[in-house]
Amino acid sequence: MANEHGYLPKVTELDDKQQRRLDTWYAKAYTDDNLFRTLAADETTIDLFLGWVGAVYGGHPDEDPGALDRHMIELCRIRMANRNECFH
């Protein structure tokens, strides 16, 4: 869906590295690849995003004292979506 800024370009052809990342995305997140393909249009952007996702969702507070609390992550995610008028 477009907004007032129009459509963002998406990657249609994936190299081997991007395909492996997308396979992991499907396995650990969800099968809607719209966000992934949009972010993958710029390698730095997808690298930063996946690094952030790994840091936020990678650890568990009971096993890793540096990990973020899952409830707090979800509250922040909902708040950011609300502030950005994102309805996903």
KAPE-V776017 format. One record per backbone hydrogen bond with DSSP energy under -0.5 kcal/mol. NH is the residue of the N-H (numbers start at 1). CO is the residue of the C=O. Records with the same first field share a line. If there is no record, write none. Layout:
NH->CO + CO
This chain:
3->6
6->3
11->37
14->12
19->15
20->16
21->17
22->18
23->19
24->20
25->21
26->22
27->23
28->24
29->25
30->25
33->31
37->33
38->34
39->35
40->36
41->38
42->39
46->39 + 42
47->43
48->44
49->45
50->46
51->47
52->48
53->49
54->50
55->51
56->52
57->53
58->54
63->60
64->60
67->64
73->69
74->70
75->71
76->72
77->73
78->74
79->75
80->76
81->77
82->78
83->79
84->80
85->82
86->81
